[in-house]
Amino acid sequence: EFPPAVHLDGYAPFLPVVELVGLRRLCASAANAATTHLRDEALRRVSARSTAIATTPASVADEALVAACDQELHLPIDVAYLLAKVGRDKQLVVWPRSSPMAGVVRRALEYGAGTWDLVHAATYAEAAALRELFGYGVVVVRSDAFG
C-alpha cells in the first residue's frame, strides 16, 4: 500500500470526479487521497465564488461536499487560504451558520489558522455589535487586527 501522498500527487489531480469516487474503494491511502482532492477542489470553487453576492445551488453543493469530506479526513481544510480569499483585506469575517461549512471552518480555526483567530462569544460578550455577529455565524478576526 502506497502512502496517501503518492496517490494525491501521482494521479488524483488528473482524474475526473467519477473516477476519484471509484478509487476510494482501492485502499485506505487511495481513499484518503481521493477524498482530500475532492474536498480541496470543492474548497477552491467555494473560494473562487466568494465574490458573488448570491448563494447558488452549486455553491451550496460544493460547501456540502467540503463538509462531507471533512468528516472523513483527519486534517482540517486550509482555512488560512480560504479566509485570505474570502476576507481579502478585511480584518473580520463572519461565516454564516446556515452554511454547510460553518462547522468545518470552526474546526479548522480551532486547529490553528496562522493569521486568523476564532473569536469566542465569552471574550467579547459586552460588545453589542459582536453579539449580533455571533448570532449570525462563526466570527473570525485577523491576529493583527487589534494589536
Summary of the structure (lengths in Angstrom):
residues: 147
radius of gyration: 16.8
end to end distance: 48.3
largest distance: 54.6
contacts: 405
relative contact order: 0.11
helix: 58%
strand: 10%
